[in-house]
């Protein structure tokens, strides 16, 4: 065996790897599915936080643009932001923002 590079990091540590090597096909499949599920959950949490931050920044930019537009008052700005947020939530729930590759 060759020596591992000092700066190389592994997703699966050595002790976990030793346990994995002893698993049969079904148990290994179960372990991989659980591993991927955990990764998906972590990614979903990260993406939801990113989306919330994006939403705040985007709303601030929209409000600033509307404030600088002549003829648009406080009432119209409030209604616009409310309708914009509702449309955005509806699109996300319906996955309308995902472009089909078919």
C-alpha positions as CSV (number, residue, x, y, z in Angstrom):
1,X,0.0,0.0,0.0
2,X,1.1,3.5,-0.8
3,X,1.1,6.3,1.8
4,X,-1.8,8.6,1.8
5,X,-1.1,12.2,1.0
6,X,-1.0,14.4,4.1
7,X,-3.6,16.9,2.9
8,X,-6.0,14.3,1.5
9,X,-9.3,13.9,3.3
10,X,-11.6,11.0,3.0
11,X,-15.4,11.0,3.4
12,X,-15.3,7.6,4.9
13,X,-12.8,7.2,7.8
14,X,-10.6,4.1,8.1
15,X,-12.6,2.5,11.0
16,X,-15.9,2.9,9.0
17,X,-14.2,1.5,5.9
18,X,-13.2,-1.6,7.8
19,X,-16.8,-2.2,8.9
20,X,-18.1,-1.6,5.3
21,X,-15.7,-4.1,3.8
22,X,-17.3,-6.8,6.1
23,X,-20.9,-6.1,4.9
24,X,-22.8,-8.3,2.5
25,X,-24.4,-6.8,-0.5
26,X,-27.8,-6.1,1.1
27,X,-26.3,-4.5,4.2
28,X,-23.9,-2.4,2.0
29,X,-26.8,-1.3,-0.1
30,X,-28.7,-0.2,3.0
31,X,-25.7,1.6,4.3
32,X,-25.2,3.5,1.1
33,X,-28.9,4.5,0.9
34,X,-28.7,5.8,4.5
35,X,-25.5,7.7,3.7
36,X,-27.0,9.4,0.6
37,X,-30.2,10.2,2.5
38,X,-28.1,12.0,5.2
39,X,-26.3,13.9,2.5
40,X,-29.6,14.9,0.8
41,X,-31.0,16.1,4.2
42,X,-27.9,18.2,4.8
43,X,-28.1,19.7,1.3
44,X,-31.8,20.5,1.7
45,X,-31.0,22.4,5.0
46,X,-28.2,24.3,3.4
47,X,-30.3,25.2,0.3
48,X,-33.2,26.4,2.4
49,X,-30.9,28.7,4.3
50,X,-29.4,30.0,1.1
51,X,-32.8,30.5,-0.4
52,X,-34.0,32.5,2.6
53,X,-30.9,34.8,2.4
54,X,-31.4,35.2,-1.3
55,X,-35.1,36.1,-0.7
56,X,-34.2,38.8,1.8
57,X,-31.6,40.4,-0.5
58,X,-33.9,40.2,-3.5
59,X,-36.8,41.8,-1.6
60,X,-34.5,44.6,-0.4
61,X,-33.4,45.3,-4.0
62,X,-37.0,45.2,-5.3
63,X,-38.1,47.6,-2.6
64,X,-35.2,50.0,-3.3
65,X,-36.0,49.9,-7.0
66,X,-39.7,50.6,-6.4
67,X,-38.9,53.4,-3.9
68,X,-36.9,55.1,-6.7
69,X,-39.7,54.8,-9.2
70,X,-41.9,57.8,-9.6
71,X,-45.6,57.2,-9.1
72,X,-45.2,54.0,-6.9
73,X,-46.2,54.7,-3.3
74,X,-46.1,52.7,-0.1
75,X,-49.4,50.8,-0.7
76,X,-48.4,49.6,-4.2
77,X,-44.9,48.6,-3.0
78,X,-46.5,46.6,-0.2
79,X,-48.9,44.9,-2.5
80,X,-46.2,44.1,-5.1
81,X,-43.9,42.5,-2.5
82,X,-46.8,40.5,-1.1
83,X,-47.8,39.2,-4.6
84,X,-44.2,38.6,-5.6
85,X,-43.6,36.5,-2.5
86,X,-46.8,34.5,-3.0
87,X,-46.0,33.8,-6.7
88,X,-42.4,32.8,-5.8
89,X,-43.7,30.3,-3.1
90,X,-46.3,28.9,-5.5
91,X,-43.7,28.4,-8.2
92,X,-41.3,26.6,-5.8
93,X,-44.1,24.4,-4.5
94,X,-45.1,23.4,-8.0
95,X,-41.4,23.1,-9.1
96,X,-42.1,25.6,-11.9
97,X,-38.6,26.9,-11.5
98,X,-37.0,23.6,-12.6
99,X,-36.4,23.5,-16.3
100,X,-37.1,20.1,-17.9
101,X,-34.3,18.6,-20.0
102,X,-36.7,16.5,-22.1
